[in-house]
């Protein structure tokens, strides 16, 4: 496989890979969903990324940060397993892989958000909880009455933090979609 050269096609491919991965994870919530998500991240690195090794480092670090946040919510009962979902000591592996898939978008199909200092702060507390609510509607997780408020607060902090992490320690990725 070779890297996609056309910027619009890279962005489109990144968007489609993320959406497909999200859907597979929240519908499947199983080992097959995890394997598909890993394959989609690898496909992203092969087809979309200009700097796969550097982006993989960013994805790994961001996945740890996001998984710690979800793990806190999981341990506090803010997020709960749906009926029939795989039990997990910390959080389900499919939820960890959702973070990896999401991290692929920050440098590509969501890169435009970071171009406006205020936009991550505005979008994060809306879009983050909407994704978890959508997952709950597909019976991937259960939410408590105040779950969305906690998730909004967490995303208000973590999304801008992930962008700052990229801008400070992974600068080459911040300029990656210019070619």
C-alpha positions in Angstrom: 0.0 0.0 0.0 1.1 3.5 -0.7 0.5 6.7 1.0 -2.5 8.7 -0.3 -1.1 11.9 -1.9 -4.2 13.9 -2.4 -5.0 16.0 0.8 -8.8 15.8 0.3 -8.6 12.0 -0.1 -6.4 11.7 3.0 -8.9 13.7 5.0 -11.8 11.7 3.6 -10.1 8.4 4.2 -9.2 9.5 7.8 -12.9 10.5 8.4 -14.2 7.2 7.0 -11.7 5.0 8.9 -12.6 6.8 12.2 -16.4 6.5 11.6 -16.2 2.9 10.6 -14.0 2.1 13.6 -16.3 3.9 16.0 -19.3 2.1 14.7 -17.6 -1.3 14.8 -16.5 -0.7 18.4 -19.8 0.5 19.8 -21.9 -2.1 18.0 -19.4 -5.0 18.6 -17.9 -4.3 22.0 -16.0 -7.5 21.6 -12.6 -8.9 20.6 -13.4 -8.8 16.9 -14.2 -5.0 17.2 -10.8 -4.6 18.9 -9.0 -6.4 16.0 -10.9 -4.3 13.4 -10.0 -1.1 15.3 -6.3 -2.0 15.4 -6.4 -2.8 11.7 -8.1 0.6 11.0 -5.4 2.5 13.0 -2.7 0.6 11.1 -4.5 1.4 7.8 -4.6 5.0 8.8 -0.9 5.0 9.5 -0.1 3.4 6.2 -2.5 5.4 4.0 -3.0 8.8 5.6 -0.1 9.6 7.9 2.9 11.6 6.6 4.9 10.6 9.7 3.6 7.2 10.9 6.2 6.6 13.6 5.7 10.1 15.1 2.0 9.9 14.8 1.9 6.4 16.4 3.7 7.9 19.4 1.2 10.7 19.6 -1.7 8.2 19.3 -0.2 6.0 22.0 0.3 8.9 24.5 -3.2 10.4 23.7 -4.7 6.9 24.1 -3.2 6.6 27.5 -4.5 10.0 28.6 -8.0 9.3 27.2 -8.1 5.8 28.7 -7.2 7.2 32.1 -10.1 9.6 31.9 -12.5 6.9 30.7 -11.1 4.6 33.4 -11.9 7.1 36.1 -15.4 7.4 34.8 -15.7 3.6 34.6 -14.4 3.1 38.2 -16.7 5.8 39.5 -19.7 4.3 37.7 -20.2 7.3 35.4 -19.8 4.9 32.5 -21.0 1.4 33.0 -20.9 -1.8 30.9 -24.1 -2.5 28.9 -25.8 -5.8 29.2 -23.7 -8.5 27.6 -20.6 -6.3 27.2 -17.2 -7.8 28.0 -16.2 -7.2 31.6 -13.0 -5.3 32.1 -10.8 -4.6 35.1 -10.1 -1.0 34.0 -12.1 -0.3 30.9 -13.0 -2.5 27.9 -10.3 -2.7 25.3 -12.7 -1.5 22.6 -13.1 1.7 24.5 -9.3 2.1 24.6 -9.1 1.6 20.8 -11.8 4.2 20.4 -9.3 6.7 21.8 -6.7 5.5 19.4 -9.1 5.9 16.5 -10.1 9.4 17.7 -6.4 10.5 18.0 -6.0 9.7 14.3 -8.4 12.5 13.5 -6.7 15.4 15.4 -4.0 15.6 12.9 -6.2 15.1 9.8 -10.0 15.4 9.5 -10.2 17.4 12.8 -7.0 19.5 12.3 -9.1 22.5 11.4 -10.5 22.7 15.0 -7.0 23.4 16.4 -6.6 26.4 14.0 -9.0 28.4 16.3 -7.9 28.7 19.9 -11.4 28.9 21.2 -13.0 26.1 19.1 -11.7 23.1 21.0 -13.1 24.6 24.2 -16.5 25.2 22.5 -16.8 21.9 20.7 -15.3 19.4 23.2 -18.1 19.6 25.9 -20.7 19.1 23.2 -19.2 16.6 20.8 -17.6 14.4 23.5 -20.7 13.7 25.4 -22.7 13.3 22.2 -20.4 10.4 21.2 -20.9 8.7 24.6 -24.7 9.3 24.5 -24.7 7.8 20.9 -22.8 4.8 22.2 -25.3 4.4 25.0 -28.2 4.4 22.5 -26.4 1.6 20.6 -26.2 -0.3 24.0 -22.4 -0.1 24.1 -22.4 1.6 27.6 -24.8 2.7 30.2 -24.9 6.2 31.5 -26.0 7.5 34.8 -28.2 10.7 35.1 -25.3 13.0 35.6 -22.8 11.1 33.3 -23.0 13.6 30.4 -22.2 16.5 32.7 -19.0 14.8 33.9 -18.1 13.7 30.4 -18.6 17.3 29.2 -16.2 18.5 31.9 -13.7 15.8 31.1 -13.7 16.6 27.4 -13.5 20.3 28.1 -10.1 19.5 29.7 -8.8 16.6 27.6 -9.5 17.7 24.1 -7.6 21.0 24.3 -4.9 19.1 26.3 -4.5 16.7 23.4 -4.1 19.5 21.0 -1.5 21.2 23.2 0.3 17.9 23.6 0.5 17.7 19.8 1.5 21.3 19.4 4.3 21.1 22.0 5.8 17.7 21.7 4.7 16.5 18.3 5.1 19.8 16.3 5.7 18.1 13.0 2.3 16.6 13.2 0.6 20.0 13.7 1.9 21.0 10.2 1.3 17.6 8.7 -1.8 18.3 6.6 -0.3 21.3 4.8 1.1 19.3 2.0 
